[in-house]
Amino acid sequence: MKHLEAKKIEWFRCQLTTWSAENLRDFPWRRTRDPYPIFVAEFLLQKTNAANVLPVWEAFLDRYSNLKTLATAPVEEVARIMQPLGLFFRAERLCQSAQLIEKNYGGKIPATEAELLELPGVGIYTARSVCTHAFGQPVAVLDANVARILERFFGLKGTRVKSRCKLLWSAAERIAPDKETSRWNLILLDFGAVACTARNPRCHECPLQEQCNFFNFSLRQKEQ
């Protein structure tokens, strides 16, 4: 992949790591390595803004403090707690997953991507997020935020469905460092959420602008 030169990757990592020192967001599920609250958070965060998830996550854990209590809870009750986030089917799948974990894994969240992917409502992004944040595994993640950063900075062109794009997955895996991968994944997520946004990205105060394909292309277009 000619766009992914080692020097450019290293510069990219360095700039974003420096940016994260003052800009990484703080959420309580990021302050724990307990797989259960992380699993719940990742489920709630699917297609949902993290700020909206926070009060629901807190209420959820207050009511269901461990997986056993969730596995025995009525779906309707769980759905009421999750109601502010919408998507009733997500409550159904979370309950189903909790029941399967209780039955097949002795109430312990599975620690492998393959096992997690067998659970209802768990896709590759959620599975990998749990693996990296709860179990410290050096696996990359790819969502709309990460895809947008990679496409813009490295000049890549992914397919329409970013989460299934082999090119972008390959790029995400190549760029992710072997150490502190969990923190790196959070850096990308936050940078995409607050700086390299889908609309009105903050390009003129971006630490990546010097080598960003998107920024420099836009600059050349304005000068013509």
Secondary structure, 3 states (H helix, E strand, C coil): CCCCCHHHHHHHHHHHHHHHHHHCCCCHHHCCCCHHHHHHHHHHCCCCCHHHHHHHHHHHHHHCCCHHHHHCCCHHHHHHHHHHHCCHHHHHHHHHHHHHHHHHCCCCCCCCHHHHCCCCCCCHHHHHHHHHHHHCCCCCCCCHHHHHHHHHHHCCCCCCCHHHCHHHHHHHHHHCCCCCHHHHHHHHHHHHHHCCCCCCCCHHHCCCHHHCHHHHHHHHHHHC
